[in-house]
Amino acid sequence: MRRPRKQSRLLLLTSAAYVLYVFVCFGFELLDRGVARAIGVSLSAAMLAQYALAVYRSAVAAGTEERVPLRETVLEVGLVLVTLVAASAPRVFLALSLVPALHVLLRTLRRTRGWQGALSYLEQRPARLLVSGFAVVILVGTVLLTLPSATTDHEGASPVDALFTSASATCVTGLAVLNTAPDERMNCELATFSTFGQVVILLLIQIGGLGIMTLSASLLVLAGRGLAARSRQVLGDLLEESAGAAIERAIMFILRMTLACELIGAGVLYLASRSHESDVGDAAYSAIFHAISAFNNAGFSLHGDSLVRFRSDPLVCMTVSTLIVIGGLGYSVVAVLFSPNWFMRGRVRRQHGRLWNAHARMVGVMTALLLAGGMLLTFYLEYDASLAGLSLGDKLMASFFQSVTARTAGFNTVDISAFQRTTLLIYMVWMFIGASPGGTGGGVKTTTVGVFFLSVRAFLRRRSSVEAWGQRFDSAVVHKAVSIIAISVTVIVLALLGLLASEPQASFEALVFEVVSAFGTVGLSVGLTPTLSVAGKLIVVALMFVGRLGPVTMALAFTHGDPGVEVTYASARIAVG
C-alpha cells in the first residue's frame, strides 16, 4: 500500500526544493518575482505530475502491494491544483504555495522514529501537546517575519517584534507593535509588513484560530486517513465528544463551518469594499484578510485606524460583528444553532430538548447579556464623549460594534484612547470574560463566569448544589470555574507587576488595560503597545500565550498528571470571610 521508493524519494526531494525555493526567493527576494513565480509553478507542476504517475501506477498495479490508495493523494492533488490556479494572483499564490510541499514533508516526518516517539510522549499529556504545538508555530512565524521580504523596508522585523507579532497572530490577539500594512493613517515611525509578512500573519491567525490539533486532524480526515485512538481521545476531550465517528464528524463540521463563514464573510466584505477600493485585487485581498481575522477573533486590520473609516457602513460593521460572534460561540453551540433538529417540531421535540442543553443555554444567555449590556453602557457613557458628532444611527451601530469586539476581537470603529475611564473599566471586565469554550476567542470564558455567579447565588440562598434550568451542575465544574478565575486574576496581577517595573513612564490605567487585553487575547489598546520596552513586550507575549491556551492548560502542561492515591481526611472547620 505504498508508493515505490524512488517515486517517494523524488516527491520528497521536490517538496524540499519547493520549501527552500519559497524561503530563499520570497524571504530574501533573490530573484525577480516573475522568475520566482515561474519556478514555483514548475515545481508545483512537477509535484502534480508525480501524483498523476502514482495514480496511474496504482491503476496498473491494482490488487498488488504496490497499489496506492487514491484517497491518500486526493488532498495533495487538490492542494497543488489550487496552487496552480492561484498562480495568476501573486498574493493568493504566495499564501497557498507552501501548503502542498509542507504537507508532504510533515507526512514524511511523521513516519520517522524520533517523531513518533516524541508524539507518543506528548499524546500522553494532551496539555503539553497543545503548548508545544502553539510554541512551535509561534517560533516558525517569528523566523518568517524576520526575513527581509517581511517588511516594506526590506530589513525584516527585529527578533523581538517578530516574536511579538507571531504570538499575537497565533494567539489571535491583535496587539501590534508594527504597522500591519501600508496605509495613510499608519504610524510612520514604525516598520510596516509587506505582502509576504501579511500572508504569514494571516496563516498564523488561521492556524491559531482553528487550533493545532483540530487543523492537523482535519487534514488527516480530508485525506481519508483515520485518527489514532489516542488522538481521538485527546480531541474528544477538546470537542466534548466520545465516539470516534462523532469526533471525525465534529472535525469536519468545524472545518466546513470555518470555510463557509470565512468565504461568505469575504464575499460580503468584498461587495462593501468596492466603494472604498478602486483595484479589484486589493478589494478581494482586503475582504479575505478581514474575514479571516474577524472569524478567528484576531483583530488584525490592514488599515492604520482599524475599521474607523467604516463606522458609517452598516454592511461592513454587521458582517464583521456577525463573524466575530459566530467564531466566539464555540463548536458545540454553533452545531446546535445550525442543526436541522432545531427547526423541527413534533416527533423530534425530545431530541430538540437534548440538543439545546445547559451549556448552549449558558453560552446564549451570557453572550446576549454581554452584547446588550455592553451596547447600552457604551451608548450611555460615550454619548457626549467619544461618540459626539456622530448621528444617532452611527452612535448605536458604533456602540454595538464595540460591545462585540470588546470581548474577543479587538477591532474598533471609535478611538479607544478617547473613551472615558468608566467605559474602559467596563471593557476590561468584558475582555476578562471573553468568548465561549471551543470558540476562537480568549478570556476565562462566558460559561466560567456564568457558573461562578450561579455558585454565588447558591451560596446566598444556602443551597448545597448549583442549579439552573432544572439541572444540577457537578461540583467539579464549579471548582474548576472558581479555580480558573482565581488563577487568571493571579496571572494578571503578576503580569501587571512586571509591566509596572518595566514601563515606569506608562500610566497605571493604560497598563491595566493592556494586561487584561493581552490575557483575554482581545487586542484593544489605548496606544501603549508600540511604546513597550523589550521586557514589556516579552511579558505581553507570555501573557497572550497563557491567555490563549488557558491558565489551567498551562498548569497541567508543567505538572505531573498522576494525582496519586486520594486519601480522605477528617473534616476541619476554618473561619473564612
CORGIGI-V990020 format. One record per pair of residues at least 24 apart in sequence whose ideal C-beta (glycine too) atoms are under 6 Angstrom apart, sorted by sequence separation. I is the first residue (numbers start at 1). GAP is how many residues later the second one is. If there is no record, write none. Layout:
# CORGIGI-V990020
I:GAP, I:GAP
This chain:
# CORGIGI-V990020
76:24, 142:24, 336:24, 375:24, 378:24, 406:24, 519:24, 18:25, 141:25, 266:25, 375:25, 378:25, 518:25, 51:26, 265:26, 294:26, 408:26, 518:26, 521:26, 221:27, 297:27, 333:27, 407:27, 408:27, 492:27, 521:27, 138:28, 295:28, 375:28, 386:28, 519:28, 138:29, 262:29, 294:29, 374:29, 452:29, 221:30, 262:30, 294:30, 297:30, 333:30, 451:30, 296:31, 297:31, 502:31, 14:32, 48:32, 138:32, 169:32, 295:32, 371:32, 374:32, 386:32, 14:33, 47:33, 137:33, 218:33, 262:33, 386:33, 408:33, 448:33, 452:33, 502:33, 503:33, 170:34, 217:34, 261:34, 502:34, 169:35, 385:35, 44:36, 169:36, 172:36, 448:36, 171:37, 172:37, 218:37, 499:37, 153:38, 170:38, 11:39, 44:39, 381:39, 44:40, 151:40, 152:40, 214:40, 444:40, 499:40, 381:41, 382:41, 444:41, 498:41, 151:42, 152:42, 381:42, 151:43, 272:43, 272:44, 444:44, 495:44, 41:46, 150:46, 149:47, 150:47, 495:48, 377:49, 269:50, 3:51, 268:51, 145:52, 265:54, 145:55, 491:55, 144:56, 374:56, 40:57, 265:58, 491:60, 141:63, 488:63, 487:64, 3:65, 261:65, 484:68, 137:70, 363:73, 22:75, 22:76, 254:77, 443:77, 442:78, 133:79, 442:79, 317:80, 321:80, 324:80, 328:80, 366:80, 19:82, 312:82, 18:83, 321:83, 363:83, 317:84, 366:84, 432:84, 324:85, 362:85, 431:85, 15:86, 206:86, 431:86, 434:86, 202:87, 205:87, 209:87, 311:87, 205:88, 362:88, 428:88, 432:88, 15:89, 424:89, 431:89, 15:90, 202:90, 205:91, 431:91, 240:92, 205:93, 12:96, 311:102, 91:104, 95:104, 307:104, 94:105, 306:105, 308:105, 442:105, 306:106, 307:106, 330:106, 332:106, 442:106, 123:107, 328:107, 329:107, 330:107, 331:107, 126:108, 330:108, 361:108, 416:108, 330:109, 417:109, 299:110, 329:110, 416:110, 417:110, 297:111, 299:111, 328:111, 358:111, 297:112, 299:112, 410:112, 327:113, 328:113, 358:113, 410:113, 410:114, 186:118, 185:119, 27:120, 28:120, 29:120, 180:120, 183:120, 185:120, 181:121, 183:121, 27:122, 180:122, 26:123, 172:124, 174:124, 172:125, 174:125, 172:126, 174:126, 297:143, 296:144, 297:144, 75:147, 75:148, 71:153, 26:170, 91:194, 299:224, 209:231, 174:236, 172:268, 190:340, 173:348, 175:348, 172:349, 174:349, 171:350, 173:350, 177:352, 177:353, 175:354, 173:371, 164:373, 171:373, 160:374, 167:374, 160:377, 164:377, 167:377, 171:377, 127:426, 131:426, 127:429, 128:429, 127:430
